[in-house]
């Protein structure tokens, strides 16, 4: 009975593939910035007497945004106590109406977040904006009822960043190359044994 032996070259290739898979080091992916904010909003403007008389003059609020260097929003949340406003990713407007969410990253760490439940159909739209190192404003548009603006010029803002890791492509290519080399060497071994 003929014994099939793998050529020394293919054994070396298999060893390299195994070593590269087990010693794969992750490389840095996207860097995410998380901004948390909180403070006290003060009503600075309302476009109708109805809003002026019905809205609270002040309210505590808190929230956060998480975004990448390119300005892609990955998570967000806003809670304004006295407005009973609790918005976050996946929020609906008391039913199945999911908002359009738009995020724009400006210079530095300034940004603009728009949560639109359908202002064209008289549903509310909220614009949360960080305009300076410590200023946050909230604009609420409530269809025909009008528009109101809350502002906090001394917001508590904390920034933190984290990086996601993705596997390095080199070991994966090495693995594919190794599998191909094993297949070729097995075919060569079968041909020898048949001869």
PyMOL commands that set and color helices and strands:
alter all, ss='L'
color gray80, all
select helices_A, chain A and resi 8-22+49-54+81-83+119-121+143-145+169-194
alter helices_A, ss='H'
color red, helices_A
select strands_A, chain A and resi 27-46+58-68+73-80+85-88+100-105+111-116+125-130+136-141+147-152+156-166
alter strands_A, ss='S'
color yellow, strands_A
deselect
rebuild
show_as cartoon
